[in-house]
């Protein structure tokens, strides 16, 4: 079996090398799971020198701006509040280095790690005298679970549960990237997890509107390598299209039930992105009829207009403007043990991947 895999890999690499590519080609993945899979498998080192893989804004924790984290940290210190969050968020610093939910918890704040949004609803049931606020971070992949938690709390009459929705959608961010000055990418590896919800057709706008090659990719090394070949083939023969490599998990129209739940609970709103700023209709807010579960409305949360400037270059890294290893802080001032920014914290961050797996 192992020799079969090696033979398939070598055949793909030979096919890539044989493509009539002209000049340097840059491809971007926009999924944190892809970031780590590419780094772990060493795919970058296998490709021709003129093919470069870049990490885009696909890590949910990484795209959360410092100003939002400052507001999260402020809320954590309010009496009567329990924050429920996925583990990655606990070590993300705000604009003050070293200040994080992990630090606030050590100082007495109630911050609980949960593994699903519904766990936060259960936490609220066990603490009826506290307001449990779930930090809803993620893209279309995790948004249905957050919606399900809200509907569960509503049906069970859990009044001390709310969601701070930092949820985002991928398409507006990619459009913003494509419209940004100096953006230099020739093709996108599209996130298979997101596509499993919105459907492969959710990325049709890339070739149709921008002439940009796009391939929905799975997560095994073989998936990624095949997807890279499919992208490079489009580029070599100047035939931009949307192709779905991840057919075993992604249907053309996605998951109808998940999309229905999303539409039932959320409406688009302006989203704040690290590195990209404010993007219209890129965030998800709870509908007005669910305002009782909207932490921002319920608690009067105010996000600072801007955070204190920091030397963190995560915004440049996730927009493809800077290789993580070329950041002046990388591995010197900024390490996983003492991170300056979220890209070094998150298990899906480009800086963490580069640090953990070395010369990628």
NUSE-918769 format. One record per residue (C-alpha): chain; residue in one letter; residue number from 1; x, y, z. Coordinates in steps of 0.5 Angstrom, whole numbers. Layout:
<atoms>
+-----+------+-----+-------+-------+-------+
: mol : type : seq :    xx :    yy :    zz :
+-----+------+-----+-------+-------+-------+
:   A :    A : NUM :     X :     Y :     Z :
...
+-----+------+-----+-------+-------+-------+
</atoms>
This chain:
<atoms>
+-----+------+-----+-------+-------+-------+
: mol : type : seq :    xx :    yy :    zz :
+-----+------+-----+-------+-------+-------+
:   A :    X :   1 :     0 :     0 :     0 :
:   A :    X :   2 :     6 :     5 :     2 :
:   A :    X :   3 :     9 :     4 :    -5 :
:   A :    X :   4 :     3 :     5 :    -8 :
:   A :    X :   5 :     2 :    12 :    -5 :
:   A :    X :   6 :     9 :    13 :    -6 :
:   A :    X :   7 :     8 :    11 :   -14 :
:   A :    X :   8 :     2 :    16 :   -14 :
:   A :    X :   9 :     6 :    22 :   -11 :
:   A :    X :  10 :    11 :    21 :   -16 :
:   A :    X :  11 :     7 :    21 :   -22 :
:   A :    X :  12 :     3 :    27 :   -20 :
:   A :    X :  13 :    10 :    31 :   -18 :
:   A :    X :  14 :    12 :    28 :   -25 :
:   A :    X :  15 :     6 :    31 :   -28 :
:   A :    X :  16 :     7 :    38 :   -25 :
:   A :    X :  17 :    14 :    38 :   -27 :
:   A :    X :  18 :    11 :    37 :   -34 :
:   A :    X :  19 :     6 :    42 :   -35 :
:   A :    X :  20 :     8 :    48 :   -39 :
:   A :    X :  21 :     8 :    54 :   -34 :
:   A :    X :  22 :    11 :    61 :   -35 :
:   A :    X :  23 :    14 :    64 :   -30 :
:   A :    X :  24 :    13 :    64 :   -22 :
:   A :    X :  25 :     6 :    61 :   -20 :
:   A :    X :  26 :     3 :    63 :   -13 :
:   A :    X :  27 :    -3 :    59 :   -11 :
:   A :    X :  28 :    -7 :    61 :    -4 :
:   A :    X :  29 :   -10 :    56 :     1 :
:   A :    X :  30 :   -16 :    59 :     5 :
:   A :    X :  31 :   -16 :    54 :    10 :
:   A :    X :  32 :   -13 :    53 :    17 :
:   A :    X :  33 :   -13 :    45 :    16 :
:   A :    X :  34 :   -10 :    46 :     9 :
:   A :    X :  35 :    -4 :    50 :    12 :
:   A :    X :  36 :    -3 :    45 :    17 :
:   A :    X :  37 :    -3 :    39 :    12 :
:   A :    X :  38 :     1 :    42 :     7 :
:   A :    X :  39 :     6 :    44 :    13 :
:   A :    X :  40 :     6 :    37 :    16 :
:   A :    X :  41 :     7 :    33 :     9 :
:   A :    X :  42 :    12 :    38 :     6 :
:   A :    X :  43 :     9 :    39 :     0 :
:   A :    X :  44 :    12 :    46 :    -1 :
:   A :    X :  45 :    19 :    42 :    -2 :
:   A :    X :  46 :    16 :    37 :    -7 :
:   A :    X :  47 :    14 :    43 :   -12 :
:   A :    X :  48 :    18 :    46 :   -17 :
:   A :    X :  49 :    22 :    52 :   -15 :
:   A :    X :  50 :    17 :    57 :   -19 :
:   A :    X :  51 :    11 :    54 :   -16 :
:   A :    X :  52 :     9 :    57 :    -9 :
:   A :    X :  53 :     4 :    56 :    -4 :
:   A :    X :  54 :     1 :    62 :     0 :
:   A :    X :  55 :    -3 :    61 :     6 :
:   A :    X :  56 :   -10 :    66 :     6 :
:   A :    X :  57 :   -15 :    68 :    11 :
:   A :    X :  58 :   -17 :    61 :    13 :
:   A :    X :  59 :   -16 :    61 :    20 :
:   A :    X :  60 :   -22 :    63 :    24 :
:   A :    X :  61 :   -18 :    65 :    30 :
:   A :    X :  62 :   -12 :    69 :    26 :
:   A :    X :  63 :   -17 :    73 :    22 :
:   A :    X :  64 :   -20 :    76 :    29 :
:   A :    X :  65 :   -17 :    83 :    30 :
:   A :    X :  66 :   -14 :    85 :    36 :
:   A :    X :  67 :   -19 :    90 :    37 :
:   A :    X :  68 :   -24 :    85 :    38 :
:   A :    X :  69 :   -20 :    81 :    43 :
:   A :    X :  70 :   -19 :    87 :    47 :
:   A :    X :  71 :   -27 :    87 :    48 :
:   A :    X :  72 :   -27 :    80 :    49 :
:   A :    X :  73 :   -22 :    81 :    55 :
:   A :    X :  74 :   -26 :    87 :    58 :
:   A :    X :  75 :   -32 :    82 :    58 :
:   A :    X :  76 :   -28 :    77 :    61 :
:   A :    X :  77 :   -27 :    81 :    67 :
:   A :    X :  78 :   -34 :    83 :    68 :
:   A :    X :  79 :   -38 :    80 :    74 :
:   A :    X :  80 :   -43 :    75 :    73 :
:   A :    X :  81 :   -40 :    73 :    66 :
:   A :    X :  82 :   -38 :    66 :    64 :
:   A :    X :  83 :   -34 :    66 :    57 :
:   A :    X :  84 :   -34 :    59 :    54 :
:   A :    X :  85 :   -30 :    58 :    48 :
:   A :    X :  86 :   -26 :    53 :    44 :
:   A :    X :  87 :   -19 :    52 :    46 :
:   A :    X :  88 :   -15 :    56 :    41 :
:   A :    X :  89 :   -18 :    63 :    43 :
:   A :    X :  90 :   -15 :    62 :    50 :
:   A :    X :  91 :    -8 :    64 :    48 :
:   A :    X :  92 :    -9 :    69 :    43 :
:   A :    X :  93 :    -7 :    76 :    46 :
:   A :    X :  94 :   -10 :    83 :    45 :
:   A :    X :  95 :    -7 :    89 :    43 :
:   A :    X :  96 :    -3 :    88 :    50 :
:   A :    X :  97 :     2 :    83 :    49 :
:   A :    X :  98 :     1 :    77 :    54 :
:   A :    X :  99 :    -6 :    79 :    56 :
:   A :    X : 100 :   -10 :    73 :    54 :
:   A :    X : 101 :   -16 :    69 :    56 :
:   A :    X : 102 :   -11 :    64 :    59 :
:   A :    X : 103 :    -8 :    70 :    63 :
:   A :    X : 104 :   -15 :    73 :    65 :
:   A :    X : 105 :   -17 :    66 :    68 :
:   A :    X : 106 :   -11 :    65 :    72 :
:   A :    X : 107 :   -13 :    72 :    75 :
:   A :    X : 108 :   -20 :    69 :    77 :
:   A :    X : 109 :   -24 :    70 :    71 :
:   A :    X : 110 :   -29 :    65 :    69 :
:   A :    X : 111 :   -27 :    62 :    62 :
:   A :    X : 112 :   -29 :    55 :    60 :
:   A :    X : 113 :   -26 :    51 :    54 :
:   A :    X : 114 :   -32 :    47 :    51 :
:   A :    X : 115 :   -32 :    43 :    45 :
:   A :    X : 116 :   -38 :    44 :    42 :
:   A :    X : 117 :   -43 :    50 :    42 :
:   A :    X : 118 :   -48 :    46 :    45 :
:   A :    X : 119 :   -43 :    44 :    51 :
:   A :    X : 120 :   -44 :    52 :    53 :
:   A :    X : 121 :   -52 :    51 :    53 :
:   A :    X : 122 :   -51 :    46 :    58 :
:   A :    X : 123 :   -46 :    50 :    62 :
:   A :    X : 124 :   -51 :    55 :    62 :
:   A :    X : 125 :   -56 :    50 :    65 :
:   A :    X : 126 :   -51 :    49 :    71 :
:   A :    X : 127 :   -50 :    56 :    72 :
:   A :    X : 128 :   -57 :    59 :    72 :
:   A :    X : 129 :   -54 :    65 :    76 :
:   A :    X : 130 :   -49 :    67 :    71 :
:   A :    X : 131 :   -49 :    69 :    64 :
:   A :    X : 132 :   -46 :    64 :    59 :
:   A :    X : 133 :   -43 :    67 :    53 :
:   A :    X : 134 :   -41 :    63 :    48 :
:   A :    X : 135 :   -35 :    66 :    43 :
:   A :    X : 136 :   -38 :    64 :    36 :
:   A :    X : 137 :   -31 :    64 :    32 :
:   A :    X : 138 :   -31 :    61 :    25 :
:   A :    X : 139 :   -33 :    60 :    18 :
:   A :    X : 140 :   -39 :    57 :    15 :
:   A :    X : 141 :   -37 :    50 :    17 :
:   A :    X : 142 :   -38 :    52 :    25 :
:   A :    X : 143 :   -44 :    57 :    24 :
:   A :    X : 144 :   -49 :    51 :    24 :
:   A :    X : 145 :   -47 :    48 :    30 :
:   A :    X : 146 :   -47 :    55 :    33 :
:   A :    X : 147 :   -54 :    56 :    30 :
:   A :    X : 148 :   -56 :    49 :    33 :
:   A :    X : 149 :   -54 :    51 :    40 :
:   A :    X : 150 :   -58 :    58 :    40 :
:   A :    X : 151 :   -64 :    54 :    37 :
:   A :    X : 152 :   -63 :    49 :    43 :
:   A :    X : 153 :   -63 :    54 :    48 :
:   A :    X : 154 :   -69 :    58 :    45 :
:   A :    X : 155 :   -73 :    51 :    45 :
:   A :    X : 156 :   -71 :    49 :    52 :
:   A :    X : 157 :   -72 :    56 :    55 :
:   A :    X : 158 :   -65 :    57 :    57 :
:   A :    X : 159 :   -65 :    65 :    58 :
:   A :    X : 160 :   -58 :    66 :    61 :
:   A :    X : 161 :   -54 :    63 :    55 :
:   A :    X : 162 :   -52 :    68 :    49 :
:   A :    X : 163 :   -47 :    68 :    43 :
:   A :    X : 164 :   -42 :    73 :    41 :
:   A :    X : 165 :   -42 :    72 :    34 :
:   A :    X : 166 :   -35 :    73 :    31 :
:   A :    X : 167 :   -37 :    68 :    25 :
:   A :    X : 168 :   -35 :    70 :    18 :
:   A :    X : 169 :   -36 :    68 :    11 :
:   A :    X : 170 :   -31 :    66 :     6 :
:   A :    X : 171 :   -33 :    69 :    -1 :
:   A :    X : 172 :   -33 :    77 :     1 :
:   A :    X : 173 :   -26 :    76 :     4 :
:   A :    X : 174 :   -24 :    73 :    -2 :
:   A :    X : 175 :   -27 :    78 :    -6 :
:   A :    X : 176 :   -23 :    83 :    -2 :
:   A :    X : 177 :   -17 :    80 :    -3 :
:   A :    X : 178 :   -18 :    80 :   -10 :
:   A :    X : 179 :   -19 :    87 :   -10 :
:   A :    X : 180 :   -13 :    89 :    -6 :
:   A :    X : 181 :    -7 :    93 :    -9 :
:   A :    X : 182 :    -2 :    88 :   -11 :
:   A :    X : 183 :    -5 :    82 :   -10 :
:   A :    X : 184 :    -1 :    77 :   -14 :
:   A :    X : 185 :    -4 :    70 :   -14 :
:   A :    X : 186 :    -6 :    66 :   -20 :
:   A :    X : 187 :   -11 :    60 :   -17 :
:   A :    X : 188 :   -14 :    58 :   -10 :
:   A :    X : 189 :   -15 :    52 :    -6 :
:   A :    X : 190 :   -22 :    52 :    -4 :
:   A :    X : 191 :   -23 :    50 :     3 :
:   A :    X : 192 :   -27 :    43 :     3 :
:   A :    X : 193 :   -30 :    44 :    10 :
:   A :    X : 194 :   -33 :    50 :     8 :
:   A :    X : 195 :   -35 :    47 :     1 :
:   A :    X : 196 :   -39 :    41 :     4 :
:   A :    X : 197 :   -44 :    47 :     7 :
:   A :    X : 198 :   -44 :    52 :     2 :
:   A :    X : 199 :   -43 :    47 :    -4 :
:   A :    X : 200 :   -38 :    47 :    -9 :
:   A :    X : 201 :   -42 :    52 :   -13 :
:   A :    X : 202 :   -40 :    57 :    -8 :
:   A :    X : 203 :   -34 :    58 :   -11 :
:   A :    X : 204 :   -36 :    59 :   -18 :
:   A :    X : 205 :   -35 :    66 :   -17 :
:   A :    X : 206 :   -28 :    66 :   -18 :
:   A :    X : 207 :   -27 :    63 :   -25 :
:   A :    X : 208 :   -34 :    67 :   -27 :
:   A :    X : 209 :   -32 :    74 :   -24 :
:   A :    X : 210 :   -25 :    74 :   -24 :
:   A :    X : 211 :   -22 :    69 :   -29 :
:   A :    X : 212 :   -19 :    66 :   -23 :
:   A :    X : 213 :   -17 :    58 :   -23 :
:   A :    X : 214 :   -20 :    55 :   -17 :
:   A :    X : 215 :   -20 :    47 :   -14 :
:   A :    X : 216 :   -24 :    45 :    -8 :
:   A :    X : 217 :   -19 :    41 :    -4 :
:   A :    X : 218 :   -19 :    35 :     1 :
:   A :    X : 219 :   -15 :    34 :     6 :
:   A :    X : 220 :   -10 :    28 :     5 :
:   A :    X : 221 :    -3 :    30 :     2 :
:   A :    X : 222 :    -6 :    26 :    -4 :
:   A :    X : 223 :   -12 :    31 :    -4 :
:   A :    X : 224 :    -8 :    37 :    -4 :
:   A :    X : 225 :    -2 :    35 :    -9 :
:   A :    X : 226 :    -8 :    33 :   -14 :
:   A :    X : 227 :   -11 :    39 :   -13 :
:   A :    X : 228 :    -5 :    43 :   -14 :
:   A :    X : 229 :    -4 :    39 :   -20 :
:   A :    X : 230 :   -11 :    41 :   -23 :
:   A :    X : 231 :   -10 :    48 :   -21 :
:   A :    X : 232 :    -3 :    48 :   -25 :
:   A :    X : 233 :    -6 :    45 :   -31 :
:   A :    X : 234 :   -12 :    50 :   -31 :
:   A :    X : 235 :    -6 :    56 :   -31 :
:   A :    X : 236 :    -2 :    52 :   -36 :
:   A :    X : 237 :    -7 :    52 :   -41 :
:   A :    X : 238 :   -10 :    58 :   -39 :
:   A :    X : 239 :   -17 :    55 :   -38 :
:   A :    X : 240 :   -20 :    58 :   -31 :
:   A :    X : 241 :   -25 :    54 :   -28 :
:   A :    X : 242 :   -28 :    51 :   -22 :
:   A :    X : 243 :   -26 :    44 :   -20 :
:   A :    X : 244 :   -28 :    39 :   -15 :
:   A :    X : 245 :   -23 :    35 :   -12 :
:   A :    X : 246 :   -26 :    33 :    -6 :
:   A :    X : 247 :   -32 :    30 :    -9 :
:   A :    X : 248 :   -33 :    24 :    -4 :
:   A :    X : 249 :   -35 :    30 :     1 :
:   A :    X : 250 :   -37 :    36 :    -3 :
:   A :    X : 251 :   -44 :    36 :    -7 :
:   A :    X : 252 :   -45 :    42 :   -12 :
:   A :    X : 253 :   -50 :    45 :    -7 :
:   A :    X : 254 :   -47 :    43 :    -1 :
:   A :    X : 255 :   -51 :    41 :     6 :
:   A :    X : 256 :   -59 :    43 :     5 :
:   A :    X : 257 :   -60 :    42 :    12 :
:   A :    X : 258 :   -54 :    46 :    15 :
:   A :    X : 259 :   -56 :    52 :    10 :
:   A :    X : 260 :   -63 :    52 :    12 :
:   A :    X : 261 :   -61 :    53 :    19 :
:   A :    X : 262 :   -56 :    58 :    18 :
:   A :    X : 263 :   -61 :    62 :    14 :
:   A :    X : 264 :   -66 :    61 :    20 :
:   A :    X : 265 :   -61 :    64 :    25 :
:   A :    X : 266 :   -57 :    69 :    22 :
:   A :    X : 267 :   -57 :    75 :    17 :
:   A :    X : 268 :   -50 :    78 :    14 :
:   A :    X : 269 :   -47 :    84 :    17 :
:   A :    X : 270 :   -40 :    88 :    16 :
:   A :    X : 271 :   -35 :    83 :    19 :
:   A :    X : 272 :   -28 :    86 :    22 :
:   A :    X : 273 :   -22 :    82 :    19 :
:   A :    X : 274 :   -15 :    82 :    21 :
:   A :    X : 275 :   -11 :    84 :    15 :
:   A :    X : 276 :   -17 :    86 :    11 :
:   A :    X : 277 :   -21 :    91 :    16 :
:   A :    X : 278 :   -28 :    92 :    15 :
:   A :    X : 279 :   -32 :    88 :    10 :
:   A :    X : 280 :   -39 :    89 :     8 :
:   A :    X : 281 :   -43 :    83 :     9 :
:   A :    X : 282 :   -38 :    78 :    11 :
:   A :    X : 283 :   -40 :    77 :    18 :
:   A :    X : 284 :   -46 :    73 :    21 :
:   A :    X : 285 :   -51 :    76 :    26 :
:   A :    X : 286 :   -57 :    73 :    30 :
:   A :    X : 287 :   -63 :    75 :    27 :
:   A :    X : 288 :   -67 :    80 :    31 :
:   A :    X : 289 :   -72 :    75 :    33 :
:   A :    X : 290 :   -66 :    72 :    37 :
:   A :    X : 291 :   -64 :    78 :    40 :
:   A :    X : 292 :   -65 :    75 :    47 :
:   A :    X : 293 :   -59 :    70 :    45 :
:   A :    X : 294 :   -55 :    76 :    42 :
:   A :    X : 295 :   -49 :    77 :    47 :
:   A :    X : 296 :   -47 :    84 :    44 :
:   A :    X : 297 :   -54 :    87 :    44 :
:   A :    X : 298 :   -56 :    83 :    51 :
:   A :    X : 299 :   -50 :    86 :    54 :
:   A :    X : 300 :   -48 :    92 :    50 :
:   A :    X : 301 :   -42 :    90 :    48 :
:   A :    X : 302 :   -38 :    96 :    45 :
:   A :    X : 303 :   -32 :    94 :    40 :
:   A :    X : 304 :   -26 :    99 :    40 :
:   A :    X : 305 :   -25 :   103 :    34 :
:   A :    X : 306 :   -18 :   101 :    33 :
:   A :    X : 307 :   -13 :    97 :    38 :
:   A :    X : 308 :    -7 :   100 :    40 :
:   A :    X : 309 :    -2 :    98 :    35 :
:   A :    X : 310 :     3 :    92 :    36 :
:   A :    X : 311 :     9 :    90 :    32 :
:   A :    X : 312 :     5 :    83 :    30 :
:   A :    X : 313 :     5 :    82 :    22 :
:   A :    X : 314 :    -1 :    77 :    22 :
:   A :    X : 315 :    -5 :    81 :    18 :
:   A :    X : 316 :     0 :    81 :    12 :
:   A :    X : 317 :     2 :    73 :    13 :
:   A :    X : 318 :    -6 :    71 :    12 :
:   A :    X : 319 :    -7 :    76 :     6 :
:   A :    X : 320 :    -1 :    73 :     3 :
:   A :    X : 321 :     4 :    79 :     3 :
:   A :    X : 322 :     9 :    76 :     8 :
:   A :    X : 323 :    12 :    69 :     9 :
:   A :    X : 324 :    11 :    67 :    16 :
:   A :    X : 325 :    19 :    66 :    16 :
:   A :    X : 326 :    20 :    73 :    14 :
:   A :    X : 327 :    17 :    76 :    19 :
:   A :    X : 328 :    22 :    80 :    24 :
:   A :    X : 329 :    19 :    77 :    30 :
:   A :    X : 330 :    18 :    70 :    28 :
:   A :    X : 331 :    22 :    65 :    32 :
:   A :    X : 332 :    26 :    70 :    36 :
:   A :    X : 333 :    21 :    75 :    39 :
:   A :    X : 334 :    15 :    71 :    37 :
:   A :    X : 335 :    14 :    63 :    39 :
:   A :    X : 336 :     9 :    59 :    41 :
:   A :    X : 337 :    11 :    59 :    48 :
:   A :    X : 338 :    10 :    67 :    48 :
:   A :    X : 339 :     6 :    69 :    42 :
:   A :    X : 340 :     6 :    76 :    39 :
:   A :    X : 341 :     0 :    74 :    35 :
:   A :    X : 342 :    -6 :    69 :    33 :
:   A :    X : 343 :    -2 :    66 :    27 :
:   A :    X : 344 :     3 :    63 :    32 :
:   A :    X : 345 :    -2 :    61 :    37 :
:   A :    X : 346 :    -7 :    57 :    33 :
:   A :    X : 347 :    -7 :    50 :    31 :
:   A :    X : 348 :    -8 :    52 :    24 :
:   A :    X : 349 :    -4 :    58 :    24 :
:   A :    X : 350 :     1 :    59 :    18 :
:   A :    X : 351 :     6 :    62 :    23 :
:   A :    X : 352 :     5 :    56 :    28 :
:   A :    X : 353 :     6 :    51 :    22 :
:   A :    X : 354 :    12 :    54 :    20 :
:   A :    X : 355 :    15 :    54 :    27 :
:   A :    X : 356 :    13 :    47 :    28 :
:   A :    X : 357 :    15 :    44 :    22 :
:   A :    X : 358 :    21 :    48 :    20 :
:   A :    X : 359 :    23 :    49 :    13 :
:   A :    X : 360 :    17 :    49 :     9 :
+-----+------+-----+-------+-------+-------+
</atoms>
